[in-house]
Every structure is written in C-alpha cells, then in structure tokens.
Amino acid sequence: MASTLIRGKYVITSPKADGSDLLTDGAVLEENGFIQDVGAFEQLRQRHPDAKEMGGNQYIVLPGLVNAHHHGNGLSPLHLGVPDGPLEPWIVQRMGSKPVDIYLSAAYAAIKLLQSGTTTVMLNQSAGAAARLDEDSQAMLGGFRDAGLRVCYSLGYRHQNRIVYEDDATFLKRLPAEVSRAVQVILDAGHIPADEYFRFYDRIIPALTEERDRVRVAMSPSNLQWCSDGLLRDIKAYATSNKLPIHMHLLETVYQKEYALRTFGKSAVAHLADLQFLGTDVSIAHAVWLTEADIRMVADSGTQVCHNASSNLKLQSGIAPVQPLLSRGVTVALGTDSMSLNDDDDLFQDMRLVAQLHRNSGLDSTAPTADQVLTMATVNGAKATGFEHEVGRLLPGYRADIVLLRLDRIAQSPIDEVAGPVEALVYLADGRDVDTVMIGGQVVVQDGRVTSLNREEIAARLKENVSQKPTAEEVRKADVIAEVIPYIKEFYREWATYDLQPHYRYNSRA
Amino acid sequence: MASTLIRGKYVITSPKADGSDLLTDGAVLEENGFIQDVGAFEQLRQRHPDAKEMGGNQYIVLPGLVNAHHHGNGLSPLHLGVPDGPLEPWIVQRMGSKPVDIYLSAAYAAIKLLQSGTTTVMLNQSAGAAARLDEDSQAMLGGFRDAGLRVCYSLGYRHQNRIVYEDDATFLKRLPAEVSRAVQVILDAGHIPADEYFRFYDRIIPALTEERDRVRVAMSPSNLQWCSDGLLRDIKAYATSNKLPIHMHLLETVYQKEYALRTFGKSAVAHLADLQFLGTDVSIAHAVWLTEADIRMVADSGTQVCHNASSNLKLQSGIAPVQPLLSRGVTVALGTDSMSLNDDDDLFQDMRLVAQLHRNSGLDSTAPTADQVLTMATVNGAKATGFEHEVGRLLPGYRADIVLLRLDRIAQSPIDEVAGPVEALVYLADGRDVDTVMIGGQVVVQDGRVTSLNREEIAARLKENVSQKPTAEEVRKADVIAEVIPYIKEFYREWATYDLQPHYRYNSRA
C-alpha cells in the first residue's frame, strides 16, 4: 500500500478554540486517503520506512479549510457587472445579470478555493427552473467533482415573496401594468412547485450515495421570508426522516428582521423555534440581526451559525454578533458566500478579516483569538457540512485533507519565535502561500497550481462564455429588472427606521 | 535629456471622488523626475520619438500611493511579541518590548511600502530619549532615504499622562512603591523637555532643506491628552511661523473622548477649536470618536483626517465615521499606522478594507466608491503630507511617482469590460500585483522587487537584531511593565461605560 509521510516545521493537528494542538517538526502519514499516523517526524520516519516523503522544514501543515457557505459562483456578481450594494435590490438585479455556464463557473470557483487551501465546501446552489433541476445540479456538482473538492450539496429553494418581502401578487400590483406582466413572466419561469423540490431530493439522495466519500447532501429552504410555514415543516420532516442536515440563510439584513416582526409579531428565530425547526441539524448562514434573545435560542437549540464577514460588508448587511455567539457557546463556522474580501475565495484572507472585525471597542471587550478563528474555518465547518469527525483535523482516522503552506513570507519576520504558528497563519498567511493541497490523499494543488483542472483553460472558456453578446431576451429581462428597482427601494422606505442598540460599539454620534 | 514613456492599457491620471480621469492605451512621459506630457500612447510616441519605453498593454499605470500615517516600523508589534489589543494597555506594553535598530526597521518598512506601491509616507516617529533625538531621526530618515521613498517627517512628542490619561505623578501613587519607583525611572529616561523639541526642529528644518524634493517636515504633538494647552499653543505658533503642517493623533479611542469630557467639560475637537489649533494645516489621525458636532467643526475648519481602518480594528479602537466625514466634505486620507490588515503595509489591501468597512446597513446608506477610496490614498494623502499638487496625480508638472500594476490576475475575470479599472484595482488588486515603481523618475521596484535596497539582506539583519537575547535591563523593564498593566485596566474601569448612539448600524441587541 502506497503511503505518504507529510512533514512540517509545524503540524497543526487539531484546531481548538482554547489552544490548538500542534507538533513541531511533526508529520502525518497518509494511506489510502486517510490519516493513519501522526507524530514527531523522526519517529514516523522510522515507523514507516517505505512511505514517500512530502513537505519539510519550510512548511506549516494544517487541515484543509472548510468554506461553510458558498454558492459555487466562479465569478462574483461584481465580475458580472452587478456592483456590491444592499441585498434587497441587489438580489433582484442579479436576476437580470447575464447567465453563466454553471459547469465553468463551478469549476473556476473550485479552482480558486483549492488554490487557496479550501478542501470542503457547503455548496448551496440556487434552484433555477423546474425543468432544469437535474441538469443544473449535475453541472454544478461536475465542476467541483472534476476539481476534486469535497462538498456538502444543498439546493436552495424559495416559493414566495421573491421580489420584496411581501406576497408576489400584492407587490406586482404596485408596478405599472406592463412591467408587472413582464415580472410575472420572469417569476413564472423560475417557479418550482414544492413537490418538485422533494422529488429532486428523492432522486439525488440515492444518486449521490456512491460519491458519499466526497459528497454529502443537505436541504436548504432559502430563508424564512421566502418559504411558507408549511414548507418549512415539510422540509424539516423530510430532512429528519432522511437524516439530512439543513442549511438556510437567516437574518442576513435588518429588513429580514423586520419581516418576521411584521409577519409573526416575533423574531425570525422565535418563529422557527415555534415551528420546532431549530436544532443541531440546522446551520444558519449570516445571522447578522440576531438579538440577544435570539442568540440564547440559537445556543439552547444547538443550531449552528455560518458567519460570512466579507459578504455582509459588501452587501451592506451589517456585522454579525460573533462575539456574543461565541460567549454563548454557539458553533460558528465561516463562509465566503462567493463574496470574499478579495473576490478570490481566499479563506485565509477572510479568516483575518474575522479576526480583526470583531474587536469591539473598550478594555472589557474580548477579541476572537487566532485559535478560535482557525477552529471556525476547520472543525466547525466540518460539522456544518456533515463531515464532523471526518475532516477539519489531522488525526488518525480522519480523511487526508491536508494543506502545506510555505513559511517563506512568514519567516521573513521572527513571528514564529515570539508568537505561534496559528497566529502566523491567521494574521499573516494568505492563499498565495499555499504550496500543496491534498484531498483524500490525492494531490490537487502542487507548487501553488491546481493539478486536477487547467485554470487558464477554464478561465478562458468562462471569459468567453460571459463575454457573449446578450440575447434580445436577456436584454429585455435586464431592462425590466432595472425598472423594478425603484419600486423595491420605495417598498422598504418605512421599514426598520427605528433606533437600534448595537451589540458592538465602534463609534458614537454624540 | 533622457526621458521615459510609460504606457498602460489604462492610465489613471487624476483620481477624483466623483469619477477619476483616465486614459485607455495612454502614456505619461517622465523627464528629469517630473511628468512632462500625458496622453494617448500613439500621440506621445510620435511627439517623443527618442524616449525609452516602459510598461505596455498588460499594465494599469497609476500615481504612487500615499500612506498618510505611519511610524516607520518594519516589524509590527505582533512580530515583536506584543499581540494586538486595546490601545491603552497595549501602548504601555510596547514600552516594554525589545528595542529594534531604527535604521533596519525603517529600511524594512520602506521596502514593504515600495514593493506594494506606496511612494510617499507621513513618517511619524515617536520621540525616544532627549540625548538621542538627532541620532534616532537620522537613522529613521536614513532607512527611507536609502529606499528612495518620499516622506513627510514628523517627530511625535508628548510630555504628560504617559501611562494613563491622568498626571503621571498621580498615577504613580496608585502603584506599589517599588513598581512606582521603577516606572518613574522609565518615564525619566523618556522625558524630553519641551524646549528640546523646538530646538530639534530648529536644527532639522535647515538640515532637511537640501532634501526638500523628497522630504517635507511637519510638527506632531502626539495627542491631546499627552500635551498641555501651553505646548499645543507653542507648537501651533512655531508651525505657523515656519510654515509647517501639523500632524497629530486624535480621538483614537473612546477613552480619549472621555478624557476631554472629564478634563475640559467639552469634546476634544471643541477644546482644540477653543485653542485656535484646528485649520487646513492640521491633519488628525484616527478620529474614530468624532461626534456629529465634532465633524462639523472639523469640516468648517478645513482640518484633514487620516483614516487608519486596519489599525483601529486591531487595537479595538472602533470604526471611524468616514461616511459622515465625506458627506460633510472633509478631506480624508488613508494610513496604515504600521498596523496594516496583513501586517505587510500593503495599502491596496487597506483601500479594499476601507471600501468595504463603511458599508453601513440599510437601503438609504451610501458606501464609499472605488474612486473615493483611491482619491483618499493618492490626492488626499498628498495634501496631508505637504506634497499637494506635486504627487498623487499623473499630470504635467507633477513629480514622476508612478506605479505599474500587472493586469494578469484582474484580467482573469472580465471585470475590465464591465467595471472600470479603478474598481478593478480597489476591489481586486494587491501589492503583489505591483510590477514597477518609480519615484521622481528613479525606478525603485522592478519585476516586483525593490532595487534600491536588498530586501533579503535587510530582513536577515533585522531578524538577527531582534533575535538577540534581551539584556538584564530590558528584562527588568518588561517585568515592571507587566506589573503595571492591571492598574491601567483598573484605572479605566469606570470610564465611558454609558450607552452610545452609533454613526453606523451594523447589528442590534433588541
């Protein structure tokens, strides 16, 4: 049996919030896609004389990172001509942007993720048209499969309040008749009956069983305002009976907070608690507008949170109360939402943003430690994606998802002598320092270049794909969308105008 | 006369908040350190047939960036074993960290700045001991001179409230007698009589005149709580009569806000207005805790603000109200404070942080545009550093401080077709994309490598310098400092505990 001994000046074996376990001049032994042995390099070298060797003294070896919220987009909306801006109009503008080949987009996303050290992704695809569910999901999964990434696949579904947070028919009446009719056509084209959603899962669960080493499945009601109570109950029941985790957006913006208050007379979290929807099987993405009471309910129910720091800044959503969540013991994972700080899906850079963004002012305030942030991006992400106790650590029995990071840049400073390697990689490293990535024992990045796919070729094909002249229908659609935007802004004008007491204090008007 | 024609696919000639001026397939002609001509490449090529050529179609050409607040530190405190944390204890902890060779530290800082496209720096050195003022300033200036950077040199000075924001003698009484005596020794060693500060400027103003092309001089009372009213009046008078700008820290933390309220019964800005200290010659760094009334006074007096986004996050200071400042028409420049997002002094990365950090939630909120952010990091920085109308733009008569950025990474996406090059460089580029840097017509970075100094050699010497075993005296000093920290935290326990109304709303407790 071929085996590989991976050596590092530092080997981070088990990220832990209160201080990660690590080895100096350590090694891990990979065999058959799993980690078989971990320890001091010299001892492992003696125990496994036939293993080929990888890495060395100029590397930090760490578990592959987990991006726990991603939509599989290789190009960010910015790349497609939709500038960052507040979510509610932005998400409708996106409906009018040029369609992109799903396979190429997914493959390019996977390449960027691999190249910057991410090995597992919560791949949350937005459902397109009913007739294309299988085709679209195969294209998306195909891009990630060809790249060799590990994924938890979830299909995001919504069936109401799709333009603003009120009934579609009611909102359409606010529009001029001609615009209203055109929007109705767009909505009809994207309509998927709820039973189609469940039938899709009926098909995909067995179909993906043979890829279970690499692929897990989750359900995904997109967000509270986009799903009826009945649908949420049905999804929870289906997920429970099929032992699937549930991943959903929640409280991304202040308007989503307001929607729940207006609709249910209580917070979004309180309403989900009433529906008995919350639980250890549920991860909620964003969670920016959780109140203190919400945080207690999230914590008590064991619900997980996926924090998307860069996306929340870009879309003017706000800053999630990560510190209060951590202090209540909530499991917080990290995601880029296909909207990373540098639009390159580099989770190292987003880890650093998280490490610095939640440094609430004042001497009594705590800041997330480097160990906490690395734990979010590994162990906690593994839990959120259904790979708990399988990835996120470099321990015997875990899958061999391993990143080798060059120490060059870090070593130009004496940080490794005065701070730890975890601090070094959270505060100083980035995706361009990634040298080698292994997933399940397969090398997918070597010398900083993805080997499973040809980046230049995929990029060129993707560029050609999005550079095609829009069709007459695409132009019409974009024009209609542009006409709707002012009505969306008008709709929310009186929403959430009250004063708020922030979790953090960053500045003061008086 | 040797001249150089610098060509770019895009040439950003004049950053402007409401839309920068730029050329497609443009060029600038450098001669004798100045820009002599700007226009379409083909026309310039014809007009200047003898000029040698640089750049080409794979570059964005832009003005060198200006870092308007920097302390000349090549290693961040993190590198020296002082982790990021709230300013008040952190700044005292820094007094106990290992001293670093000033020349090597400055040279390494300058290398990092150059390599990431910064060409002008507000170099704010903290005054050490009275007897070493000349020696220390020569070492600092020497590092930047050898690198070839343009600087505005200012010596930061303080003479009171140096451990906490109360009289040193009063605070010392809070300490155990032995600790108190040891701290007194440390304070005495760093004491510089005010007249020494002015005599230093008497010497340095004429001494630096011959370097005036590259070096400007500013005065720098460190911060309000560290300077008496008399000293502030004297500095203002001296600066006015010598036509020097003034650069000072102000309202970096909530405790500095509180100090002014407790001491003067009014805000720090109102007190400076009473002293007739504010004005177009003054730039204030940080300005995190400006109230709405403060912002009006800053705007009305023409005082400039230097925003240090990454430093303010790292030191848990807060987030400056940049949007209210911009909407009042205040000139805002950018600095890294030797505490950049990635601890590498890459202002591209800090520009991106600024572009994303001030995206206040809500549909009515505005976000800084890429053009606004680039203007802060060029034109506005030029003003703050005393080089207004000399650097920050690529126009005839300006100094030839020019950055050539490779389009490779950016061009992998179609962004240059759907967004502008300014968006591309603010949202996607970073210092590693910098290919060539020219300052005053001299090439100081070529193929991404600094040519004026040897990075590896300086890094190795710096590493050796800080790796030396601390002396017995240094160990004693660090021990004393460690004993003082709990008293500092105790001192501020009752300070600034009231509720605050934030400028921005990012989340909500209720």
Boltz contact constraints between the chains, C-beta under 6 A:
constraints:
  - contact:
      token1: [A, 75]
      token2: [B, 413]
      max_distance: 6.0
  - contact:
      token1: [A, 79]
      token2: [B, 413]
      max_distance: 6.0
  - contact:
      token1: [A, 79]
      token2: [B, 415]
      max_distance: 6.0
  - contact:
      token1: [A, 81]
      token2: [B, 418]
      max_distance: 6.0
  - contact:
      token1: [A, 86]
      token2: [B, 363]
      max_distance: 6.0
  - contact:
      token1: [A, 254]
      token2: [B, 361]
      max_distance: 6.0
  - contact:
      token1: [A, 288]
      token2: [B, 507]
      max_distance: 6.0
  - contact:
      token1: [A, 291]
      token2: [B, 509]
      max_distance: 6.0
  - contact:
      token1: [A, 291]
      token2: [B, 510]
      max_distance: 6.0
  - contact:
      token1: [A, 292]
      token2: [B, 509]
      max_distance: 6.0
  - contact:
      token1: [A, 313]
      token2: [B, 356]
      max_distance: 6.0
  - contact:
      token1: [A, 313]
      token2: [B, 359]
      max_distance: 6.0
  - contact:
      token1: [A, 314]
      token2: [B, 356]
      max_distance: 6.0
  - contact:
      token1: [A, 316]
      token2: [B, 359]
      max_distance: 6.0
  - contact:
      token1: [A, 316]
      token2: [B, 361]
      max_distance: 6.0
  - contact:
      token1: [A, 318]
      token2: [B, 361]
      max_distance: 6.0
  - contact:
      token1: [A, 318]
      token2: [B, 506]
      max_distance: 6.0
  - contact:
      token1: [A, 318]
      token2: [B, 507]
      max_distance: 6.0
  - contact:
      token1: [A, 319]
      token2: [B, 506]
      max_distance: 6.0
  - contact:
      token1: [A, 319]
      token2: [B, 507]
      max_distance: 6.0
  - contact:
      token1: [A, 321]
      token2: [B, 507]
      max_distance: 6.0
  - contact:
      token1: [A, 343]
      token2: [B, 428]
      max_distance: 6.0
  - contact:
      token1: [A, 356]
      token2: [B, 313]
      max_distance: 6.0
  - contact:
      token1: [A, 356]
      token2: [B, 314]
      max_distance: 6.0
  - contact:
      token1: [A, 359]
      token2: [B, 313]
      max_distance: 6.0
  - contact:
      token1: [A, 359]
      token2: [B, 316]
      max_distance: 6.0
  - contact:
      token1: [A, 361]
      token2: [B, 254]
      max_distance: 6.0
  - contact:
      token1: [A, 361]
      token2: [B, 316]
      max_distance: 6.0
  - contact:
      token1: [A, 361]
      token2: [B, 318]
      max_distance: 6.0
  - contact:
      token1: [A, 363]
      token2: [B, 86]
      max_distance: 6.0
  - contact:
      token1: [A, 363]
      token2: [B, 489]
      max_distance: 6.0
  - contact:
      token1: [A, 363]
      token2: [B, 492]
      max_distance: 6.0
  - contact:
      token1: [A, 412]
      token2: [B, 459]
      max_distance: 6.0
  - contact:
      token1: [A, 413]
      token2: [B, 75]
      max_distance: 6.0
  - contact:
      token1: [A, 413]
      token2: [B, 79]
      max_distance: 6.0
  - contact:
      token1: [A, 414]
      token2: [B, 463]
      max_distance: 6.0
  - contact:
      token1: [A, 414]
      token2: [B, 466]
      max_distance: 6.0
  - contact:
      token1: [A, 414]
      token2: [B, 467]
      max_distance: 6.0
  - contact:
      token1: [A, 415]
      token2: [B, 79]
      max_distance: 6.0
  - contact:
      token1: [A, 418]
      token2: [B, 81]
      max_distance: 6.0
  - contact:
      token1: [A, 428]
      token2: [B, 343]
      max_distance: 6.0
  - contact:
      token1: [A, 459]
      token2: [B, 412]
      max_distance: 6.0
  - contact:
      token1: [A, 463]
      token2: [B, 414]
      max_distance: 6.0
  - contact:
      token1: [A, 466]
      token2: [B, 414]
      max_distance: 6.0
  - contact:
      token1: [A, 467]
      token2: [B, 414]
      max_distance: 6.0
  - contact:
      token1: [A, 489]
      token2: [B, 363]
      max_distance: 6.0
  - contact:
      token1: [A, 492]
      token2: [B, 363]
      max_distance: 6.0
  - contact:
      token1: [A, 500]
      token2: [B, 505]
      max_distance: 6.0
  - contact:
      token1: [A, 500]
      token2: [B, 508]
      max_distance: 6.0
  - contact:
      token1: [A, 501]
      token2: [B, 509]
      max_distance: 6.0
  - contact:
      token1: [A, 501]
      token2: [B, 510]
      max_distance: 6.0
  - contact:
      token1: [A, 502]
      token2: [B, 502]
      max_distance: 6.0
  - contact:
      token1: [A, 502]
      token2: [B, 507]
      max_distance: 6.0
  - contact:
      token1: [A, 503]
      token2: [B, 507]
      max_distance: 6.0
  - contact:
      token1: [A, 503]
      token2: [B, 509]
      max_distance: 6.0
  - contact:
      token1: [A, 505]
      token2: [B, 500]
      max_distance: 6.0
  - contact:
      token1: [A, 506]
      token2: [B, 318]
      max_distance: 6.0
  - contact:
      token1: [A, 506]
      token2: [B, 319]
      max_distance: 6.0
  - contact:
      token1: [A, 507]
      token2: [B, 288]
      max_distance: 6.0
  - contact:
      token1: [A, 507]
      token2: [B, 318]
      max_distance: 6.0
  - contact:
      token1: [A, 507]
      token2: [B, 319]
      max_distance: 6.0
  - contact:
      token1: [A, 507]
      token2: [B, 321]
      max_distance: 6.0
  - contact:
      token1: [A, 507]
      token2: [B, 502]
      max_distance: 6.0
  - contact:
      token1: [A, 507]
      token2: [B, 503]
      max_distance: 6.0
  - contact:
      token1: [A, 508]
      token2: [B, 500]
      max_distance: 6.0
  - contact:
      token1: [A, 509]
      token2: [B, 291]
      max_distance: 6.0
  - contact:
      token1: [A, 509]
      token2: [B, 292]
      max_distance: 6.0
  - contact:
      token1: [A, 509]
      token2: [B, 501]
      max_distance: 6.0
  - contact:
      token1: [A, 509]
      token2: [B, 503]
      max_distance: 6.0
  - contact:
      token1: [A, 510]
      token2: [B, 291]
      max_distance: 6.0
  - contact:
      token1: [A, 510]
      token2: [B, 501]
      max_distance: 6.0
